[in-house]
Amino acid sequence: MEQMWELSWRLYPAAVLVTAGVALSLRGVILTSRGLCLPVGTARKNQTWVGGLRFLLFGTSLAVAAAGWLWHLPALVAAGLVIGFEETLETSIAAHALQESGE
């Protein structure tokens, strides 16, 4: 693990991970805003919103963890991974509950 932390060429995979995280976050912003703009009685409005939120949170946490790896900030890596895991799990449970209820 120490070898990955000290890689001299870590800039390249970290940049790819940050870019992927930002792209997922932007997709999440678009989906979330689409879900919020739907009329109140629309079927699957809440599922669209929660799905967008899941992309937004996962992408942001991926970008934060990759930035922490790039800048040698273990607290940033830990925060990105822990928050990303917890929020992805939480929004997945909420999305499943919405799907089961027919929302």
C-alpha positions in Angstrom: 0.0 0.0 0.0 2.9 2.3 0.8 4.2 1.8 -2.8 0.9 3.1 -4.3 0.9 6.1 -2.0 4.5 7.0 -3.1 4.2 6.4 -6.8 6.1 9.0 -8.8 3.6 8.8 -11.6 0.4 8.9 -9.4 -0.6 12.1 -11.2 -1.9 10.2 -14.2 -4.3 7.7 -12.4 -5.3 10.4 -9.9 -6.2 12.8 -12.7 -8.3 10.1 -14.4 -10.1 9.4 -11.1 -10.7 13.1 -10.5 -12.0 13.6 -14.0 -14.3 10.6 -13.7 -15.5 11.9 -10.4 -16.3 15.3 -11.8 -18.0 13.8 -14.8 -20.2 11.6 -12.5 -20.9 14.7 -10.3 -22.0 16.7 -13.3 -24.3 13.9 -14.5 -25.7 13.8 -11.0 -26.4 17.5 -11.0 -28.2 17.2 -14.4 -30.3 14.2 -13.2 -31.1 15.8 -9.9 -32.2 19.1 -11.5 -34.4 17.1 -13.9 -36.0 15.3 -11.1 -36.6 18.5 -9.1 -38.1 20.2 -12.2 -40.7 17.5 -12.8 -44.3 18.3 -11.6 -45.2 17.0 -8.2 -47.5 14.2 -9.3 -45.1 12.8 -11.9 -44.4 9.1 -11.6 -40.7 8.3 -10.7 -39.9 11.9 -9.8 -38.4 10.9 -6.5 -36.5 8.0 -8.1 -35.0 10.4 -10.7 -34.0 12.8 -7.9 -32.4 10.1 -5.7 -30.6 8.5 -8.6 -29.1 11.9 -9.5 -28.1 12.5 -5.9 -26.4 9.1 -5.8 -24.3 10.0 -8.9 -23.5 13.4 -7.4 -22.3 12.1 -4.1 -20.4 9.2 -5.5 -18.6 11.3 -8.1 -17.7 14.0 -5.6 -16.3 11.5 -3.1 -14.3 9.8 -5.8 -12.8 13.1 -6.9 -12.0 14.0 -3.2 -10.4 10.7 -2.5 -8.3 10.9 -5.7 -7.2 14.5 -4.8 -6.2 13.3 -1.4 -4.0 10.6 -3.0 -2.5 13.1 -5.3 -1.7 15.6 -2.6 -0.7 13.0 0.1 -3.6 13.9 2.4 -4.7 10.7 4.1 -7.6 12.5 5.9 -9.0 13.6 2.5 -8.7 10.0 1.1 -10.4 8.6 4.2 -13.2 11.2 4.1 -13.8 10.7 0.4 -14.0 6.9 0.8 -16.0 6.8 4.0 -18.5 9.4 3.0 -18.8 8.0 -0.5 -19.5 4.5 0.7 -22.0 5.6 3.3 -23.9 8.0 1.1 -23.9 5.6 -1.9 -25.3 2.9 0.4 -27.9 5.2 1.9 -29.1 6.5 -1.5 -29.2 3.0 -2.8 -31.5 1.9 0.0 -33.7 5.0 -0.6 -33.9 4.3 -4.3 -34.8 0.6 -3.7 -37.5 1.7 -1.2 -38.9 4.2 -3.8 -38.9 1.5 -6.4 -40.7 -1.0 -4.2 -43.4 1.6 -3.2 -44.0 2.4 -6.9 -43.0 6.1 -6.5 
